[in-house]
């Protein structure tokens, strides 16, 4: 059951998505252009500060509020939704959870206002899910500074004109058993030795910013260490658990958008003398789509409820992410089929939904990784 504040937030974001995002996002998508004006207006609404305490310039809400906002945005467009998700879940939350008071005071107020965006540098070109084994980026202390060398891949919000800082995971030493010691270091944009590559040419999320990053003797002050040295891997695991609930909400939004668009279309499109919504084949397909959305929404609500209650939620987050991303992909495929040739056109939302859906089964932990996490939480051997 949503409280009054959640109901009001959901309504306001739904109106924003319908009235502000929907009329223009197709053009941004076609041009592969980052929607700065939309992001600025999201900042003015306070969306980037939803789970940030008021003392740091935020709205003082909870993480579930962010999830509701993501769902409503993704009903219209996922590029805008992932920009918000990555900025808050991956950019702000690590600083809020693990940062010093000085780090919070420096970064969070501007982040919460949407004036700058943060990013999360974990994935590397030679290793996606293979963390920490596949990590090659290193950071060495030298004269009171961290010297960072390495590269990161597929990093969202890392190269916009308003990107402010990237939290970078790096090997900072070796433990007694030989395993890598991983720490997290904040690297401000524009730091010498920190290079941002050109935007990727992507299948979907075309109006969001995703790039490769490289570090060549990049120096930042020692106090830019985020949290405890050697705790970076644990920090990122917690961040990813929370992020999976957010991605599940985004996936539910896309899946719901497919239902919304399909219902509208089958009431307008006529074939063989009547509305196609009168045909049982269409009705059954949309009924299945709605069932997927309903089930996936319950899954992410449950995971968010446990998270906010301080209960273990790793398994529930993995289930929510797995079920919701599958629902998004299945609904996008069915909606495209319902629209026929029009579903293959980028000018129609379902065409964009179809392109955007696949990454939801990959980003922030593939579906295979989610199944692995669920199995481990059930006590099966690693």
NUVEX-385445 format. One record per atom (N, C-alpha, C): residue in three letters; x, y, z. Coordinates in steps of 0.1 Angstrom, whole numbers, padded with zeros to 4 digits, always signed. Example, Ala and Ser with C-alpha at 12.3 -4.5 7.8 and 13.67 -1.06 7.14 Angstrom:
! NUVEX-385445
ala+0132-0057+0078 ala+0123-0045+0078 ala+0132-0033+0078 ser+0128-0022+0071 ser+0137-0011+0071 ser+0129+0000+0079 
! end
This chain:
! NUVEX-385445
unk+0008-0012+0000 unk+0000+0000+0000 unk+0009+0012+0000 unk+0007+0021-0009 unk+0014+0034-0010 unk+0009+0044+0000 unk+0018+0051+0006 unk+0013+0062+0015 unk+0009+0074+0006 unk+0004+0084+0013 unk-0001+0096+0005 unk+0011+0103-0002 unk+0022+0104+0004 unk+0034+0110-0003 unk+0038+0103-0015 unk+0038+0089-0014 unk+0042+0081-0026 unk+0031+0083-0037 unk+0019+0083-0033 unk+0008+0084-0043 unk+0009+0098-0050 unk+0012+0108-0043 unk+0014+0122-0049 unk+0026+0122-0058 unk+0037+0116-0053 unk+0049+0116-0061 unk+0047+0109-0075 unk+0041+0097-0073 unk+0038+0089-0085 unk+0030+0097-0096 unk+0019+0104-0091 unk+0011+0111-0099 unk+0018+0123-0106 unk+0027+0130-0099 unk+0034+0141-0104 unk+0044+0137-0115 unk+0051+0125-0112 unk+0061+0120-0122 unk+0054+0115-0134 unk+0042+0109-0132 unk+0034+0104-0144 unk+0030+0116-0153 unk+0026+0127-0147 unk+0022+0138-0155 unk+0035+0144-0162 unk+0046+0145-0155 unk+0058+0150-0161 unk+0062+0142-0173 unk+0062+0129-0171 unk+0066+0120-0182 unk+0057+0121-0194 unk+0044+0122-0191 unk+0034+0123-0202 unk+0035+0137-0209 unk+0036+0148-0201 unk+0035+0161-0207 unk+0048+0167-0211 unk+0059+0164-0205 unk+0072+0170-0208 unk+0081+0160-0216 unk+0082+0148-0212 unk+0091+0138-0218 unk+0086+0133-0231 unk+0073+0128-0231 unk+0068+0121-0242 unk+0068+0129-0255 unk+0064+0142-0255 unk+0064+0149-0268 unk+0077+0151-0275 unk+0088+0150-0267 unk+0101+0154-0274 unk+0111+0143-0274 unk+0109+0133-0266 unk+0120+0123-0264 unk+0124+0115-0276 unk+0114+0114-0285 unk+0116+0106-0298 unk+0127+0113-0306 unk+0127+0127-0306 unk+0137+0134-0314 unk+0150+0133-0308 unk+0151+0134-0294 unk+0164+0132-0288 unk+0170+0118-0291 unk+0161+0108-0291 unk+0164+0094-0293 unk+0170+0092-0307 unk+0163+0098-0317 unk+0168+0097-0331 unk+0181+0104-0333 unk+0184+0115-0326 unk+0197+0122-0327 unk+0207+0116-0318 unk+0204+0107-0309 unk+0213+0101-0299 unk+0219+0113-0291 unk+0210+0122-0287 unk+0214+0134-0280 unk+0209+0133-0265 unk+0218+0137-0256 unk+0215+0137-0242 unk+0205+0148-0239 unk+0194+0146-0232 unk+0183+0155-0230 unk+0185+0165-0218 unk+0194+0174-0220 unk+0198+0183-0209 unk+0186+0191-0203 unk+0177+0195-0212 unk+0166+0203-0207 unk+0157+0195-0198 unk+0154+0182-0202 unk+0146+0174-0194 unk+0153+0171-0181 unk+0166+0168-0181 unk+0173+0166-0169 unk+0173+0178-0160 unk+0174+0190-0165 unk+0173+0202-0157 unk+0160+0203-0150 unk+0149+0200-0157 unk+0136+0201-0152 unk+0134+0189-0141 unk+0140+0178-0143 unk+0139+0167-0133 unk+0146+0172-0120 unk+0157+0179-0122 unk+0164+0184-0111 unk+0156+0194-0103 unk+0149+0203-0110 unk+0140+0213-0104 unk+0129+0207-0096 unk+0124+0195-0101 unk+0114+0187-0094 unk+0119+0181-0081 unk+0132+0179-0080 unk+0137+0173-0069 unk+0139+0158-0070 unk+0138+0153-0083 unk+0139+0138-0085 unk+0153+0133-0082 unk+0163+0140-0084 unk+0177+0136-0081 unk+0180+0135-0066 unk+0171+0142-0059 unk+0174+0142-0044 unk+0164+0134-0036 unk+0156+0126-0043 unk+0145+0119-0036 unk+0150+0111-0023 unk+0160+0103-0024 unk+0164+0095-0012 unk+0175+0102-0004 unk+0179+0115-0007 unk+0190+0122-0001 unk+0184+0130+0011 unk+0190+0129+0023 unk+0185+0137+0034 unk+0185+0152+0032 unk+0176+0159+0038 unk+0175+0173+0036 unk+0187+0181+0040 unk+0195+0176+0049 unk+0207+0183+0053 unk+0218+0183+0042 unk+0216+0175+0032 unk+0225+0175+0021 unk+0218+0180+0008 unk+0207+0187+0010 unk+0200+0193-0001 unk+0190+0184-0008 unk+0187+0172-0002 unk+0177+0163-0008 unk+0163+0165-0004 unk+0154+0156-0008 unk+0140+0157-0004 unk+0137+0149+0009 unk+0147+0141+0013 unk+0145+0134+0026 unk+0135+0123+0025 unk+0133+0117+0013 unk+0124+0106+0011 unk+0132+0093+0012 unk+0126+0082+0007 unk+0132+0069+0008 unk+0135+0064-0006 unk+0142+0052-0006 unk+0146+0046-0019 unk+0134+0041-0027 unk+0123+0038-0020 unk+0111+0033-0027 unk+0106+0045-0036 unk+0107+0057-0031 unk+0102+0069-0038 unk+0110+0070-0051 unk+0123+0067-0051 unk+0131+0067-0063 unk+0126+0057-0073 unk+0122+0045-0068 unk+0118+0034-0076 unk+0104+0038-0083 unk+0095+0044-0076 unk+0083+0048-0081 unk+0085+0058-0093 unk+0094+0068-0090 unk+0097+0077-0101 unk+0103+0071-0113 unk+0112+0061-0111 unk+0118+0054-0123 unk+0107+0046-0130 unk+0098+0040-0123 unk+0087+0032-0130 unk+0079+0042-0139 unk+0075+0053-0134 unk+0067+0062-0142 unk+0074+0068-0154 unk+0087+0072-0152 unk+0095+0077-0163 unk+0097+0066-0174 unk+0099+0054-0170 unk+0102+0043-0180 unk+0090+0039-0187 unk+0078+0042-0182 unk+0065+0040-0190 unk+0066+0048-0203 unk+0073+0059-0203 unk+0074+0067-0215 unk+0088+0066-0222 unk+0099+0065-0214 unk+0112+0065-0220 unk+0122+0059-0210 unk+0131+0050-0214 unk+0141+0044-0206 unk+0154+0052-0205 unk+0157+0060-0216 unk+0169+0068-0215 unk+0169+0078-0204 unk+0158+0085-0202 unk+0156+0094-0191 unk+0156+0087-0178 unk+0149+0075-0177 unk+0149+0068-0165 unk+0162+0063-0161 unk+0170+0058-0170 unk+0183+0052-0166 unk+0193+0063-0162 unk+0191+0075-0168 unk+0199+0087-0164 unk+0197+0090-0149 unk+0184+0090-0145 unk+0181+0092-0131 unk+0186+0081-0122 unk+0183+0068-0127 unk+0187+0057-0118 unk+0202+0057-0116 unk+0210+0058-0126 unk+0225+0058-0125 unk+0230+0069-0116 unk+0224+0081-0118 unk+0228+0093-0111 unk+0226+0091-0096 unk+0215+0086-0092 unk+0211+0085-0078 unk+0216+0072-0072 unk+0212+0060-0078 unk+0216+0047-0072 unk+0230+0045-0073 unk+0237+0048-0084 unk+0251+0045-0086 unk+0260+0056-0083 unk+0255+0069-0085 unk+0264+0080-0082 unk+0263+0086-0068 unk+0251+0088-0064 unk+0249+0095-0051 unk+0249+0085-0039 unk+0243+0073-0040 unk+0241+0064-0029 unk+0255+0060-0023 unk+0265+0056-0031 unk+0278+0053-0025 unk+0284+0064-0016 unk+0282+0076-0021 unk+0287+0087-0013 unk+0279+0089+0000 unk+0266+0088-0001 unk+0257+0089+0010 unk+0260+0078+0020 unk+0262+0066+0015 unk+0263+0054+0024 unk+0277+0053+0030 unk+0288+0057+0023 unk+0301+0054+0027 unk+0310+0066+0028 unk+0306+0078+0024 unk+0314+0090+0023 unk+0316+0096+0037 unk+0327+0104+0038 unk+0329+0113+0049 unk+0319+0124+0049 unk+0318+0131+0060 unk+0309+0143+0060 unk+0314+0153+0050 unk+0327+0155+0049 unk+0333+0165+0039 unk+0329+0161+0025 unk+0330+0148+0022 unk+0326+0143+0008 unk+0312+0145+0005 unk+0303+0142+0015 unk+0289+0144+0014 unk+0286+0159+0011 unk+0292+0168+0019 unk+0289+0182+0018 unk+0294+0187+0005 unk+0305+0182+0000 unk+0310+0187-0013 unk+0302+0183-0025 unk+0297+0170-0025 unk+0291+0165-0037 unk+0276+0164-0037 unk+0270+0160-0026 unk+0256+0156-0026 unk+0246+0168-0029 unk+0248+0180-0023 unk+0239+0191-0026 unk+0237+0194-0041 unk+0248+0194-0048 unk+0248+0197-0063 unk+0242+0185-0070 unk+0245+0172-0065 unk+0239+0161-0072 unk+0224+0160-0069 unk+0220+0163-0057 unk+0205+0162-0054 unk+0197+0173-0062 unk+0204+0184-0065 unk+0197+0194-0073 unk+0198+0191-0088 unk+0205+0181-0092 unk+0206+0178-0106 unk+0216+0187-0114 unk+0224+0194-0106 unk+0233+0204-0112 unk+0245+0196-0117 unk+0249+0185-0111 unk+0260+0176-0116 unk+0255+0162-0114 unk+0261+0153-0122 unk+0257+0139-0122 unk+0270+0131-0117 unk+0267+0120-0110 unk+0277+0111-0106 unk+0277+0099-0114 unk+0288+0091-0114 unk+0288+0078-0121 unk+0295+0068-0113 unk+0295+0055-0117 unk+0299+0044-0109 unk+0308+0036-0118 unk+0321+0036-0115 unk+0331+0029-0124 unk+0335+0015-0119 unk+0328+0005-0123 unk+0332-0009-0119 unk+0335-0017-0130 unk+0327-0019-0140 unk+0329-0028-0152 unk+0341-0024-0160 unk+0349-0034-0164 unk+0361-0031-0172 unk+0359-0038-0186 unk+0367-0033-0196 unk+0366-0039-0209 unk+0368-0054-0210 unk+0377-0059-0201 unk+0380-0074-0202 unk+0372-0082-0192 unk+0363-0076-0184 unk+0356-0083-0174 unk+0343-0076-0170 unk+0332-0083-0172 unk+0319-0077-0168 unk+0315-0082-0154 unk+0309-0094-0154 unk+0305-0100-0141 unk+0317-0106-0133 unk+0328-0107-0139 unk+0340-0113-0132 unk+0347-0103-0123 unk+0340-0099-0112 unk+0346-0090-0103 unk+0348-0098-0090 unk+0359-0098-0083 unk+0371-0090-0085 unk+0381-0096-0095 unk+0379-0109-0099 unk+0389-0116-0107 unk+0393-0109-0119 unk+0384-0102-0126 unk+0387-0096-0139 unk+0392-0081-0138 unk+0393-0076-0126 unk+0397-0062-0124 unk+0412-0060-0127 unk+0415-0049-0134 unk+0429-0046-0138 unk+0432-0032-0133 unk+0423-0023-0131 unk+0426-0010-0127 unk+0432-0010-0113 unk+0443-0002-0112 unk+0451-0001-0099 unk+0451+0013-0094 unk+0454+0014-0081 unk+0456+0027-0075 unk+0467+0026-0064 unk+0477+0034-0065 unk+0488+0033-0056 unk+0490+0046-0049 unk+0493+0046-0036 unk+0495+0058-0029 unk+0509+0063-0031 unk+0510+0076-0034 unk+0523+0082-0037 unk+0523+0097-0033 unk+0530+0100-0022 unk+0531+0113-0017 unk+0517+0119-0014 unk+0509+0112-0007 unk+0496+0117-0003 unk+0486+0117-0014 unk+0488+0111-0025 unk+0479+0110-0036 unk+0477+0096-0042 unk+0465+0093-0046 unk+0463+0080-0053 unk+0466+0082-0068 unk+0474+0073-0073 unk+0478+0073-0087 unk+0471+0061-0094 unk+0461+0065-0103 unk+0452+0055-0108 unk+0456+0052-0123 unk+0456+0039-0126 unk+0459+0035-0140 unk+0449+0023-0143 unk+0443+0024-0155 unk+0434+0014-0159 unk+0423+0019-0168 unk+0412+0012-0169 unk+0401+0016-0178 unk+0388+0010-0173 unk+0377+0016-0176 unk+0363+0012-0173 unk+0355+0012-0185 unk+0345+0003-0186 unk+0336+0003-0198 unk+0322+0003-0194 unk+0314+0009-0204 unk+0299+0009-0202 unk+0295+0018-0190 unk+0301+0029-0188 unk+0298+0037-0176 unk+0288+0048-0180 unk+0276+0047-0173 unk+0265+0057-0176 unk+0268+0070-0169 unk+0264+0081-0176 unk+0265+0095-0171 unk+0280+0099-0169 unk+0289+0093-0176 unk+0303+0096-0173 unk+0309+0107-0181 unk+0302+0111-0192 unk+0308+0120-0201 unk+0299+0132-0205 unk+0289+0135-0197 unk+0280+0146-0200 unk+0287+0159-0196 unk+0281+0170-0200 unk+0287+0183-0197 unk+0285+0186-0182 unk+0276+0179-0175 unk+0274+0181-0161 unk+0278+0170-0152 unk+0286+0160-0158 unk+0292+0150-0149 unk+0302+0156-0140 unk+0301+0153-0127 unk+0309+0159-0117 unk+0320+0150-0111 unk+0316+0137-0109 unk+0326+0128-0103 unk+0322+0114-0106 unk+0333+0105-0106 unk+0331+0091-0109 unk+0337+0083-0097 unk+0329+0074-0091 unk+0335+0066-0081 unk+0341+0054-0088 unk+0354+0052-0086 unk+0362+0042-0094 unk+0366+0031-0084 unk+0363+0019-0088 unk+0369+0007-0081 unk+0382+0004-0086 unk+0392+0002-0077 unk+0406-0001-0081 unk+0412-0011-0072 unk+0422-0018-0077 unk+0430-0027-0068 unk+0441-0018-0061 unk+0440-0018-0048 unk+0450-0009-0040 unk+0460-0017-0032 unk+0461-0030-0035 unk+0470-0039-0028 unk+0466-0053-0029 unk+0473-0062-0022 unk+0470-0076-0021 unk+0469-0080-0006 unk+0459-0089-0004 unk+0457-0094+0009 unk+0467-0105+0012 unk+0468-0110+0024 unk+0477-0120+0028 unk+0475-0133+0020 unk+0463-0136+0016 unk+0460-0148+0008 unk+0462-0146-0007 unk+0466-0134-0011 unk+0469-0131-0024 unk+0457-0125-0032 unk+0446-0125-0026 unk+0434-0119-0033 unk+0436-0104-0034 unk+0430-0097-0044 unk+0432-0083-0045 unk+0424-0075-0035 unk+0430-0065-0030 unk+0424-0055-0021 unk+0417-0044-0030 unk+0404-0043-0029 unk+0397-0034-0038 unk+0392-0022-0030 unk+0395-0010-0034 unk+0390+0002-0027 unk+0383+0011-0038 unk+0375+0020-0032 unk+0368+0030-0041 unk+0373+0044-0039 unk+0376+0050-0051 unk+0382+0063-0050 unk+0374+0073-0059 unk+0371+0085-0054 unk+0363+0095-0061 unk+0373+0103-0070 unk+0369+0103-0083 unk+0377+0110-0093 unk+0369+0121-0099 unk+0372+0134-0096 unk+0364+0144-0102 unk+0366+0145-0117 unk+0356+0149-0125 unk+0357+0152-0139 unk+0368+0162-0142 unk+0375+0161-0152 unk+0385+0170-0156 unk+0399+0168-0149 unk+0400+0158-0141 unk+0413+0155-0134 unk+0423+0151-0145 unk+0435+0157-0145 unk+0445+0152-0155 unk+0448+0137-0154 unk+0449+0131-0166 unk+0450+0117-0166 unk+0438+0109-0167 unk+0426+0116-0165 unk+0413+0109-0166 unk+0407+0113-0180 unk+0406+0103-0189 unk+0401+0106-0202 unk+0387+0099-0204 unk+0378+0106-0210 unk+0365+0101-0213 unk+0364+0099-0229 unk+0361+0087-0233 unk+0360+0084-0247 unk+0347+0089-0253 unk+0346+0088-0266 unk+0334+0092-0273 unk+0322+0083-0269 unk+0310+0088-0271 unk+0298+0080-0268 unk+0298+0067-0276 unk+0293+0056-0269 unk+0291+0044-0277 unk+0279+0045-0286 unk+0280+0038-0297 unk+0268+0037-0306 unk+0260+0025-0301 unk+0249+0027-0295 unk+0242+0017-0288 unk+0229+0012-0295 unk+0225+0000-0293 unk+0212-0005-0298 unk+0200+0003-0292 unk+0201+0005-0279 unk+0190+0012-0272 unk+0196+0023-0263 unk+0187+0028-0254 unk+0190+0039-0245 unk+0198+0050-0252 unk+0193+0053-0264 unk+0201+0062-0273 unk+0202+0076-0268 unk+0193+0081-0259 unk+0193+0094-0254 unk+0200+0095-0240 unk+0207+0084-0237 unk+0215+0084-0224 unk+0230+0084-0228 unk+0238+0087-0218 unk+0252+0089-0220 unk+0259+0076-0214 unk+0267+0069-0223 unk+0274+0057-0219 unk+0288+0058-0226 unk+0299+0056-0218 unk+0312+0058-0224 unk+0322+0048-0217 unk+0334+0048-0223 unk+0345+0041-0218 unk+0354+0051-0211 unk+0360+0048-0200 unk+0369+0057-0193 unk+0383+0051-0192 unk+0393+0060-0192 unk+0407+0055-0191 unk+0414+0064-0181 unk+0424+0058-0174 unk+0431+0065-0163 unk+0446+0062-0166 unk+0454+0073-0168 unk+0468+0072-0170 unk+0476+0080-0160 unk+0481+0074-0150 unk+0488+0082-0139 unk+0479+0094-0135 unk+0466+0090-0133 unk+0456+0100-0128 unk+0458+0102-0113 unk+0460+0114-0108 unk+0463+0116-0094 unk+0451+0124-0088 unk+0447+0118-0076 unk+0437+0125-0068 unk+0442+0124-0053 unk+0437+0134-0045 unk+0442+0134-0031 unk+0438+0121-0024 unk+0446+0117-0014 unk+0444+0105-0006 unk+0430+0105+0001 unk+0425+0118+0005 unk+0412+0118+0011 unk+0401+0116+0002 unk+0403+0113-0011 unk+0392+0110-0020 unk+0389+0095-0019 unk+0395+0087-0010 unk+0391+0074-0008 unk+0377+0074-0002 unk+0368+0066-0008 unk+0354+0065-0003 unk+0353+0053+0006 unk+0350+0056+0018 unk+0349+0045+0028 unk+0362+0040+0032 unk+0362+0028+0038 unk+0375+0022+0042 unk+0383+0016+0031 unk+0396+0017+0032 unk+0404+0010+0023 unk+0402-0005+0023 unk+0401-0011+0012 unk+0399-0026+0011 unk+0385-0030+0012 unk+0375-0020+0014 unk+0361-0024+0015 unk+0353-0020+0002 unk+0361-0017-0009 unk+0354-0013-0021 unk+0345-0023-0027 unk+0349-0036-0027 unk+0341-0046-0033 unk+0328-0048-0025 unk+0329-0048-0012 unk+0317-0049-0003 unk+0308-0038-0006 unk+0314-0026-0007 unk+0305-0014-0010 unk+0298-0015-0023 unk+0304-0020-0033 unk+0298-0021-0046 unk+0287-0032-0046 unk+0290-0043-0038 unk+0280-0053-0038 unk+0267-0048-0031 unk+0268-0040-0021 unk+0256-0034-0015 unk+0250-0024-0024 unk+0258-0016-0031 unk+0252-0007-0041 unk+0245-0014-0052 unk+0250-0025-0057 unk+0244-0033-0067 unk+0231-0039-0063 unk+0230-0044-0050 unk+0218-0049-0045 unk+0207-0039-0045 unk+0210-0027-0041 unk+0200-0016-0041 unk+0197-0013-0055 unk+0207-0012-0064 unk+0205-0008-0078 unk+0196-0018-0085 unk+0197-0031-0081 unk+0188-0041-0088 unk+0173-0038-0085 unk+0170-0034-0074 unk+0156-0030-0071 unk+0152-0019-0080 unk+0161-0009-0081 unk+0158+0003-0090 unk+0156-0001-0104 unk+0165-0010-0109 unk+0164-0015-0123 unk+0151-0023-0125 unk+0147-0031-0115 unk+0135-0038-0115 unk+0123-0028-0117 unk+0123-0017-0110 unk+0113-0007-0111 unk+0113-0001-0125 unk+0124+0002-0130 unk+0125+0007-0144 unk+0120-0003-0154 unk+0123-0016-0152 unk+0118-0026-0161 unk+0103-0027-0161 unk+0098-0026-0149 unk+0083-0027-0147 unk+0077-0015-0155 unk+0083-0003-0154 unk+0078+0008-0161 unk+0078+0006-0176 unk+0089+0000-0182 unk+0089-0003-0196 unk+0078-0013-0200 unk+0077-0024-0191 unk+0067-0034-0194 unk+0053-0028-0193 unk+0050-0019-0184 unk+0037-0012-0183 unk+0035-0003-0195 unk+0045+0004-0199 unk+0044+0012-0211 unk+0040+0004-0223 unk+0045-0008-0224 unk+0041-0017-0236 unk+0026-0020-0235 unk+0021-0022-0223 unk+0006-0025-0221 unk-0002-0012-0225 unk+0003-0001-0220 unk-0004+0012-0222 unk-0006+0014-0237 unk+0006+0013-0244 unk+0006+0016-0259 unk-0003+0005-0266 unk-0002-0007-0262 unk-0009-0018-0269 unk-0024-0016-0267 unk-0029-0012-0255 unk-0043-0010-0253 unk-0048+0001-0262 unk-0041+0012-0263 unk-0045+0023-0271 unk-0046+0019-0286 unk-0036+0011-0290 unk-0035+0008-0304 unk-0046-0002-0308 unk-0049-0012-0300 unk-0059-0022-0304 unk-0073-0016-0304 unk-0075-0005-0298 unk-0088+0002-0298 unk-0090+0011-0310 unk-0078+0015-0316 unk-0078+0023-0328 unk-0077+0016-0341 unk-0069+0006-0341 unk-0065-0002-0353 unk-0077-0011-0357 unk-0081-0010-0370 unk-0091-0019-0375 unk-0085-0028-0385 unk-0090-0041-0385 unk-0087-0051-0395 unk-0098-0060-0397 unk-0101-0064-0409 unk-0112-0073-0412 unk-0125-0068-0407 unk-0127-0055-0407 unk-0140-0049-0404 unk-0142-0045-0390 unk-0133-0047-0381 unk-0135-0043-0367 unk-0122-0040-0360 unk-0123-0034-0348 unk-0112-0031-0340 unk-0104-0044-0337 unk-0091-0044-0338 unk-0084-0056-0335 unk-0084-0060-0320 unk-0088-0051-0312 unk-0090-0055-0297 unk-0101-0064-0295 unk-0110-0066-0305 unk-0121-0075-0304 unk-0116-0090-0306 unk-0105-0092-0312 unk-0100-0105-0315 unk-0094-0111-0302 unk-0097-0124-0300 unk-0092-0131-0288 unk-0077-0132-0288 unk-0071-0133-0299 unk-0056-0134-0300 unk-0050-0122-0294 unk-0055-0110-0297 unk-0050-0098-0291 unk-0053-0097-0276 unk-0065-0101-0272 unk-0069-0100-0258 unk-0060-0109-0250 unk-0058-0121-0254 unk-0050-0130-0246 unk-0035-0125-0245 unk-0030-0120-0256 unk-0016-0115-0256 unk-0015-0103-0246 unk-0024-0094-0246 unk-0024-0083-0237 unk-0026-0087-0222 unk-0035-0097-0221 unk-0037-0102-0207 unk-0024-0108-0201 unk-0017-0116-0210 unk-0004-0121-0205 unk+0006-0110-0202 unk+0006-0099-0210 unk+0015-0088-0207 unk+0011-0081-0194 unk-0002-0079-0191 unk-0006-0073-0178 unk-0002-0082-0167 unk-0004-0095-0168 unk+0000-0105-0157 unk+0015-0104-0154 unk+0023-0102-0164 unk+0038-0101-0162 unk+0041-0088-0154 unk+0034-0077-0158 unk+0037-0064-0151 unk+0033-0065-0137 unk+0021-0071-0134 unk+0016-0072-0121 unk+0025-0080-0112 unk+0030-0092-0117 unk+0039-0100-0109 unk+0052-0093-0107 unk+0057-0087-0117 unk+0070-0080-0115 unk+0070-0069-0106 unk+0059-0061-0106 unk+0057-0050-0097 unk+0057-0055-0082 unk+0049-0065-0080 unk+0049-0071-0066 unk+0063-0075-0062 unk+0071-0081-0071 unk+0084-0085-0067 unk+0093-0074-0063 unk+0093-0063-0071 unk+0101-0052-0067 unk+0096-0044-0054 unk+0083-0044-0053 unk+0077-0038-0041 unk+0082-0046-0028 unk+0082-0059-0030 unk+0086-0067-0018 unk+0100-0065-0015 unk+0109-0065-0025 unk+0123-0063-0023 unk+0126-0049-0016 unk+0119-0039-0021 unk+0120-0026-0016 unk+0116-0025-0001 unk+0105-0032+0002 unk+0099-0032+0015 unk+0109-0038+0025 unk+0116-0049+0021 unk+0126-0055+0030 unk+0138-0046+0031 unk+0142-0040+0021 unk+0154-0031+0021 unk+0151-0020+0031 unk+0139-0013+0030 unk+0137-0002+0039 unk+0135-0006+0053 unk+0131-0019+0055 unk+0129-0024+0069 unk+0142-0029+0075 unk+0153-0028+0068 unk+0166-0032+0073 unk+0168-0047+0073 unk+0159-0054+0065 unk+0160-0069+0065 unk+0169-0073+0053 unk+0174-0085+0053 unk+0182-0090+0042 unk+0173-0091+0029 unk+0178-0086+0018 unk+0170-0085+0006 unk+0178-0089-0007 unk+0190-0095-0005 unk+0198-0098-0017 unk+0190-0108-0026 unk+0184-0118-0020 unk+0176-0128-0029 unk+0164-0121-0035 unk+0157-0113-0027 unk+0145-0106-0032 unk+0149-0096-0043 unk+0160-0089-0042 unk+0164-0080-0052 unk+0168-0087-0065 unk+0174-0099-0064 unk+0178-0107-0076 unk+0166-0112-0083 unk+0156-0117-0075 unk+0143-0122-0080 unk+0136-0111-0088 unk+0135-0099-0081 unk+0128-0088-0087 unk+0135-0084-0100 unk+0148-0083-0101 unk+0155-0079-0113 unk+0153-0089-0124 unk+0154-0102-0120 unk+0152-0113-0130 unk+0138-0113-0136 unk+0128-0113-0127 unk+0114-0113-0132 unk+0111-0101-0140 unk+0115-0089-0135 unk+0111-0077-0141 unk+0118-0075-0155 unk+0130-0078-0156 unk+0137-0076-0169 unk+0132-0086-0179 unk+0128-0098-0175 unk+0122-0108-0184 unk+0108-0102-0189 unk+0101-0097-0179 unk+0087-0091-0183 unk+0089-0080-0193 unk+0099-0071-0191 unk+0101-0060-0200 unk+0105-0065-0214 unk+0113-0075-0215 unk+0117-0081-0228 unk+0105-0088-0235 unk+0098-0096-0227 unk+0087-0103-0233 unk+0076-0093-0237 unk+0073-0083-0229 unk+0062-0074-0233 unk+0066-0065-0245 unk+0079-0062-0245 unk+0083-0054-0257 unk+0082-0062-0270 unk+0085-0075-0269 unk+0084-0083-0281 unk+0069-0084-0285 unk+0060-0086-0275 unk+0046-0088-0278 unk+0040-0075-0283 unk+0044-0064-0277 unk+0038-0051-0282 unk+0043-0048-0296 unk+0055-0051-0299 unk+0060-0049-0313 unk+0052-0058-0323 unk+0048-0070-0319 unk+0040-0079-0327 unk+0026-0073-0329 unk+0020-0068-0318 unk+0007-0062-0319 unk+0007-0050-0329 unk+0017-0042-0328 unk+0018-0030-0337 unk+0021-0034-0351 unk+0026-0046-0354 unk+0030-0050-0367 unk+0041-0041-0373 unk+0040-0037-0385 unk+0050-0029-0391 unk+0053-0016-0384 unk+0043-0010-0378 unk+0045+0002-0370 unk+0054+0000-0358 unk+0053-0012-0353 unk+0062-0015-0341 unk+0076-0015-0345 unk+0080-0016-0357 unk+0094-0016-0362 unk+0099-0002-0365 unk+0090+0008-0363 unk+0094+0022-0365 unk+0098+0029-0352 unk+0110+0036-0353 unk+0114+0042-0341 unk+0105+0054-0336 unk+0097+0059-0345 unk+0088+0070-0342 unk+0077+0065-0332 unk+0075+0052-0332 unk+0065+0047-0322 unk+0072+0043-0310 unk+0066+0046-0298 unk+0072+0042-0285 unk+0076+0027-0284 unk+0068+0018-0289 unk+0071+0004-0288 unk+0083+0000-0295 unk+0087+0007-0306 unk+0099+0004-0313 unk+0111+0008-0304 unk+0110+0019-0297 unk+0121+0022-0288 unk+0121+0013-0276 unk+0109+0009-0271 unk+0108+0000-0260 unk+0116-0013-0263 unk+0113-0018-0276 unk+0120-0031-0280 unk+0135-0029-0280 unk+0140-0018-0284 unk+0154-0016-0285 unk+0160-0015-0271 unk+0152-0009-0262 unk+0157-0006-0248 unk+0156-0018-0239 unk+0148-0027-0242 unk+0145-0038-0232 unk+0156-0048-0230 unk+0164-0051-0241 unk+0174-0062-0239 unk+0184-0059-0229 unk+0189-0046-0228 unk+0199-0043-0219 unk+0195-0045-0204 unk+0182-0046-0202 unk+0177-0048-0188 unk+0180-0062-0183 unk+0182-0071-0193 unk+0186-0085-0189 unk+0202-0086-0188 unk+0209-0075-0189 unk+0223-0075-0189 unk+0229-0066-0178 unk+0225-0053-0179 unk+0231-0043-0170 unk+0228-0046-0155 unk+0237-0042-0146 unk+0236-0043-0132 unk+0234-0058-0128 unk+0241-0067-0135 unk+0240-0081-0133 unk+0232-0088-0143 unk+0237-0097-0151 unk+0230-0104-0161 unk+0219-0113-0154 unk+0210-0118-0163 unk+0200-0127-0157 unk+0207-0140-0152 unk+0218-0144-0158 unk+0225-0155-0153 unk+0231-0153-0139 unk+0236-0141-0137 unk+0241-0137-0124 unk+0230-0137-0114 unk+0218-0132-0117 unk+0207-0132-0108 unk+0203-0146-0104 unk+0203-0155-0113 unk+0200-0169-0110 unk+0211-0175-0101 unk+0223-0171-0103 unk+0234-0176-0094 unk+0232-0171-0080 unk+0229-0158-0079 unk+0227-0152-0066 unk+0215-0159-0058 unk+0205-0161-0066 unk+0193-0167-0059 unk+0197-0181-0054 unk+0204-0189-0063 unk+0208-0202-0059 unk+0217-0202-0046 unk+0226-0193-0046 unk+0235-0192-0034 unk+0227-0188-0022 unk+0217-0179-0023 unk+0209-0176-0011 unk+0200-0187-0007 unk+0198-0197-0016 unk+0191-0209-0012 unk+0200-0220-0006 unk+0213-0216-0005 unk+0222-0225+0002 unk+0229-0235-0007 unk+0227-0233-0020 unk+0234-0242-0030 unk+0249-0238-0031 unk+0258-0248-0034 unk+0272-0244-0034 unk+0276-0234-0045 unk+0286-0226-0042 unk+0291-0216-0051 unk+0299-0223-0062 
! end
